[in-house]
Amino acid sequence: MTDLITSSAPADADFLSVRFDLCSQQEWRDLLFRPAGERFDYVVTPNVDHIVRLAREPEIRPVYDAARWHICDSRILQKLARRRGLDLQVYPGSDMVADLLHDRAAKRLRIQAIGPSAEDFAKLTALYPDLDLVRVEAPFMRQGSPEWRATLEAVEAVPADIYLFCLSFPKQEFFAADLKARGIARGTGFCVGASLDFLTGHQTRAPQWMRQAGLEWAHRLLSNPRRLWKRYLIDAPKIFALYMADKRR
């Protein structure tokens, strides 16, 4: 089977102290939607929330940097980077997951979803009856707890080509890093958060024009203000201070 790591590496760029790998969306699909190779690696999708959290919580940095691929998830970051002459070639994680499940190659892959509820997973399998989809339950768990180790073992017990980590940031990144460190799993893991929620109807994505304008955050805020007001109104604006500090540096 093809090992993803032996594939030609894309170009990369450093922006706000994070490495971004640069490929078109079609190039990412050709590179990542493949059968499992000889090792496990994982993809992270930097967005504004991630960058702000990385600056505030440096303990996240090692597992973020250890990801094999860093794919820009944010049109806000894309716009800021263009002011520096960089094109981060954004590929939102929700679009990437939808493209994966619709890709013809997906019919040849086993795809494991870690974390969705049984109800949401049933909706997913109804939407994609031709795919080999497997669910692994991820109960409330702390890193290093018995539940954490049991979930790692459950993931390893069902070998797959693609792993969709439907957990919150940065729990999913820590989980993917632990899975890689154990050296048992093979394939590619995608830290995709709530991406499956948009496919199953659990959450509603912003209209296309809002996504293109970089306003998807506003749609999410209005859809769930009680949960997201702090992220988008208090934390997210700090990206501009980080941008200016990085510019001076």
Buried (B, 14 or more C-beta within 10 A) or exposed (E): EEEBEEEEEBEEBEBBEBBBBBBEBEBBBBBBBBBBBEBBBBBBBBBBBBBBBBBEEEEBBEBBBBBBBBBBBBBBBBEBBEEEEBEBBBBBBBBBBBBBBEBEBBEEBBBBBBBBBEEBBEBBEEBBEEBBBBBBEBEEBEEEEEEBBBBBEBBBEEBBBBBBBBBEBBBBBBBBBBBBEBEBBBBBBBBBBBBBBBBBEBBEBBEEEBBEEBBBBEBBBEEEEEEBEEBBEEBBEBBEEBBEEBEEE
